[in-house]
């Protein structure tokens, strides 16, 4: 028996990306575009599942974009091609989880136009260093090491660029601790200390975060790779680094300010955490100015099968096409 999960969007006739039609929910009529493309943390697995949750449980129309090779398969090692970025032109929200992309101008322009429009952005994990210097200098300000636009897209828009592995990579996992005076923030609705856990390490950031950034969740560095491990003693947890925060941004003088939510978690294995899934769903509502519609505990049940691969550079599943994410869905 084939289980009907949700519908692929009827206008999704290009196999370079995948779209899902929203079912019933507050998000009906809103379109979220999710941009994947990182070599290590399996954004090509996290984002399709997040899209399915947003569509099935919350009513949003979603489109997931991927780094795609010449043969039409998903290849996150390829840094210079993410087809479908024109979908951002009429998107209501962009979720971005890329790393060191070197996109051609004709693709990069859609991201820049979106950012300059002041529409909301949700950034995951390596989105702090989403772009590297490409073949053209047109959009080099967005690179993670930009000097002209300090820290590029990561620092200027999301609140930080790449700094360091604060926890020991692959050996010290992360437990989320709610910032006490932010416990009533709508993004944290239904989330308490310890609900968020992931095997990825805490990223380092410069404190304080810039401008009006507001930390919501701190990352407690654990001694091992289990959610029940003890915290590391010493300076790694004193102070703890923010792993989720809000911010507003304006990409150029006089431009509209947009809402931003950033988390340095989000790897495909992190996404097995119900608390992290709830954090991301709530952040989408908040980014769209829909915080009053966030329930006491957002529905974040996994849609279909989800068996993520461990984080590893070049460790993606080979031969997967965007359309494979429609398998088992009604048409």
C-alpha positions in Angstrom: 0.0 0.0 0.0 1.3 3.4 -0.9 0.8 6.0 1.8 -0.5 9.4 0.6 1.5 12.1 2.4 0.9 15.4 0.6 0.7 16.6 -3.0 3.5 17.7 -5.2 2.7 21.0 -6.7 1.0 20.7 -10.1 3.2 23.4 -11.7 6.4 21.8 -10.7 7.4 20.5 -14.2 11.1 21.0 -13.9 13.0 18.1 -12.4 15.8 20.4 -11.1 13.8 21.2 -7.9 10.8 19.9 -6.0 7.7 21.7 -4.8 4.9 20.7 -2.4 1.4 22.1 -2.3 0.3 23.2 1.2 -2.6 21.4 2.8 -4.8 23.0 5.5 -3.2 25.4 7.9 -2.4 29.0 8.7 0.3 29.1 6.0 -2.2 28.6 3.2 -1.3 31.0 0.3 2.3 31.7 1.5 5.2 30.4 -0.5 8.5 29.3 1.2 11.6 28.7 -0.9 14.3 26.5 0.7 17.8 26.8 -0.8 20.2 23.9 -0.1 23.8 23.3 -1.0 26.5 22.3 1.4 29.2 19.6 1.2 29.0 18.3 4.8 25.9 18.7 6.9 23.3 17.2 4.4 21.2 20.3 3.8 19.9 18.3 0.8 18.2 16.0 3.4 17.2 18.5 6.1 15.4 20.9 3.8 13.1 18.6 1.8 11.8 17.1 5.1 11.3 20.6 6.6 9.4 21.6 3.4 7.1 18.5 3.8 6.4 19.4 7.5 5.6 23.0 6.6 3.3 21.9 3.7 1.5 19.0 5.3 1.1 20.3 8.9 1.0 24.0 8.4 -0.3 24.7 4.9 2.6 26.5 3.3 3.5 26.0 -0.4 7.2 25.0 -0.5 9.9 24.7 -3.1 13.3 23.1 -2.4 16.3 24.0 -4.5 19.5 21.9 -4.7 23.0 21.9 -6.1 22.5 19.9 -9.2 25.0 18.2 -11.6 24.9 18.0 -15.4 23.2 14.6 -15.1 20.3 16.0 -13.1 21.4 14.4 -9.8 21.9 16.3 -6.5 25.6 17.0 -6.0 26.3 19.3 -3.0 30.0 19.2 -3.9 29.2 21.3 -6.9 29.4 24.9 -5.8 28.4 26.8 -8.9 24.9 25.6 -9.8 21.6 25.9 -7.9 18.8 25.8 -10.5 15.5 27.5 -9.8 16.6 30.5 -7.8 14.1 32.5 -9.8 11.5 31.0 -7.5 12.7 33.5 -5.0 11.3 36.4 -7.1 7.8 35.9 -5.6 8.7 34.0 -2.4 7.3 35.1 0.9 10.2 33.6 2.9 13.7 32.2 2.1 15.2 29.4 4.1 18.9 29.1 3.2 21.4 26.4 4.1 24.3 26.7 1.8 28.1 26.7 2.3 30.8 28.4 0.2 28.7 28.6 -2.9 30.3 30.2 -6.0 27.2 30.9 -8.1 27.2 32.6 -11.5 25.8 36.2 -11.6 22.5 35.1 -13.2 21.7 32.8 -10.3 23.2 35.0 -7.5 21.1 38.0 -8.7 17.9 36.3 -7.5 19.3 35.9 -4.0 20.6 39.5 -3.9 17.3 40.9 -5.2 15.5 38.9 -2.5 17.8 40.2 0.3 17.5 43.8 -0.9 13.7 43.5 -0.9 13.7 43.2 2.9 11.7 39.9 2.9 12.3 37.5 5.8 15.2 35.0 6.0 15.8 31.9 8.0 19.5 30.8 8.0 20.7 27.4 9.0 24.2 26.2 10.1 26.7 27.0 7.3 24.5 29.8 5.9 26.8 32.1 8.1 29.4 31.3 5.4 26.9 30.8 2.5 29.0 32.2 -0.3 32.6 32.3 -1.5 34.1 34.5 -4.1 32.9 33.4 -7.5 34.2 33.8 -11.1 32.7 37.3 -11.3 33.2 40.2 -8.9 29.7 41.5 -9.2 28.5 40.1 -5.9 31.7 39.5 -4.1 30.5 41.6 -1.1 28.4 38.6 -0.2 31.4 36.3 0.3 32.1 35.2 3.9 35.5 36.9 4.1 34.3 40.3 2.6 36.2 43.3 3.9 34.1 45.9 2.1 30.9 44.5 3.6 32.4 43.1 6.8 31.8 39.4 6.9 29.5 39.5 3.9 26.0 38.0 3.8 26.7 36.0 7.0 27.6 38.8 9.3 25.7 41.6 7.7 22.4 39.8 7.2 22.4 36.8 9.5 24.5 38.2 12.3 27.8 36.2 12.0 30.2 34.8 9.4 32.3 31.6 9.9 34.5 32.0 13.0 35.4 28.6 14.5 34.3 25.2 15.9 33.7 26.1 19.5 32.9 22.5 20.4 35.2 19.7 19.3 34.0 18.7 15.8 32.5 15.2 15.7 33.2 14.6 19.4 31.3 17.2 21.5 27.6 17.5 20.7 25.2 20.4 21.5 22.3 20.8 23.9 20.1 23.8 23.6 19.5 26.0 26.6 16.8 28.6 26.4 17.9 32.2 27.2 16.0 32.8 30.5 14.6 36.2 29.7 13.5 35.1 26.3 11.5 32.0 27.4 8.2 33.7 26.3 9.4 34.6 22.8 7.0 33.2 20.3 9.7 31.3 18.5 10.4 29.4 21.7 6.7 28.4 22.2 6.6 24.7 23.2 10.4 24.5 23.7 12.3 24.1 27.0 15.9 23.4 28.1 17.2 20.2 26.5 14.4 19.8 23.9 17.0 20.8 21.3 20.0 18.5 20.8 22.2 17.6 17.9 25.4 15.7 17.2 27.0 18.7 15.5 29.2 21.0 17.5 28.6 24.5 18.7 30.0 27.2 16.4 31.9 30.1 17.8 30.5 33.6 17.4 31.8 37.0 18.4 30.1 38.4 21.4 28.0 40.4 21.5 26.3 39.7 18.2 25.9 42.8 16.0 23.2 45.5 16.2 19.8 44.3 17.3 20.5 40.6 17.4 18.7 38.8 20.2 20.0 35.4 21.3 17.2 32.9 22.0 19.0 29.6 22.6 22.5 29.0 23.9 24.6 25.9 23.0 25.8 23.8 25.9 28.9 21.9 24.8 28.6 18.2 25.9 31.4 15.8 26.6 30.2 13.3 24.0 27.8 12.5 21.3 24.7 11.6 23.3 21.9 13.9 24.5 22.4 12.6 28.0 26.2 13.4 28.2 27.4 15.9 30.8 28.5 19.4 29.9 32.1 20.1 29.3 33.8 21.9 32.2 35.5 25.2 31.8 35.5 28.1 29.4 33.6 26.4 26.5 30.4 26.8 28.6 31.3 30.0 30.3 29.9 31.8 28.5 27.9 29.6 26.3 27.7 30.6 22.6 24.3 31.6 21.1 23.1 28.9 18.6 19.8 30.6 17.7 19.0 34.3 17.5 16.8 36.9 15.8 17.9 40.0 14.0 16.7 42.5 11.5 18.7 43.6 8.4 18.8 46.1 5.7 21.0 45.2 2.7 21.5 48.7 1.4 20.9 52.3 2.7 17.2 53.2 2.6 16.1 49.6 2.0 13.3 48.0 3.9 14.3 46.1 7.0 13.6 42.4 7.1 13.2 39.8 9.9 16.0 37.3 10.3 16.2 34.1 12.3 19.6 32.3 12.4 20.6 29.0 14.0 24.0 27.3 13.7 22.3 24.0 14.0 20.4 22.2 11.3 22.4 19.3 10.0 20.3 16.4 8.8 21.0 14.4 12.0 20.2 17.5 14.2 16.8 17.6 12.5 15.9 14.4 14.2 15.4 16.5 17.3 11.8 17.4 17.7 12.8 20.6 19.5 14.9 21.8 16.6 12.1 21.0 14.2 9.7 23.0 16.3 12.2 25.9 16.6 12.5 26.1 12.8 8.7 25.9 12.1 8.1 28.6 14.8 10.8 30.7 13.2 9.0 30.6 9.8 5.8 31.8 11.4 7.7 34.6 13.2 9.6 35.7 10.1 6.3 36.1 8.2 4.8 38.1 11.0 2.5 35.3 11.9 3.6 34.7 15.5 0.0 35.0 16.8 -0.7 31.8 14.9 2.0 29.7 16.5 0.3 27.0 18.6 1.4 25.9 22.1 3.3 23.0 20.5 3.7 23.2 16.7 3.0 20.0 14.8 6.4 18.7 13.6 5.9 15.0 13.1 8.2 13.6 10.4 6.4 13.2 7.0 7.2 9.8 5.4 10.5 8.2 5.9 13.5 10.2 7.3 16.8 8.3 7.8 19.5 10.9 7.5 23.1 10.2 6.7 25.8 11.3 9.2 27.6 14.6 8.5 30.7 14.2 6.5 32.3 16.1 3.7 31.3 14.4 0.4 29.1 12.0 2.3 25.9 12.6 0.3 23.9 9.8 -1.2 24.8 9.5 -4.8 22.3 9.3 -7.7 19.4 11.1 -5.9 17.3 13.4 -8.1 15.1 16.2 -6.8 12.1 14.4 -8.1 12.9 11.4 -5.8 11.6 13.4 -2.9 8.1 13.1 -4.4 8.2 9.3 -4.0 5.1 8.1 -2.2 3.3 11.5 -2.6 0.0 11.9 -4.3 -0.1 13.7 -7.6 
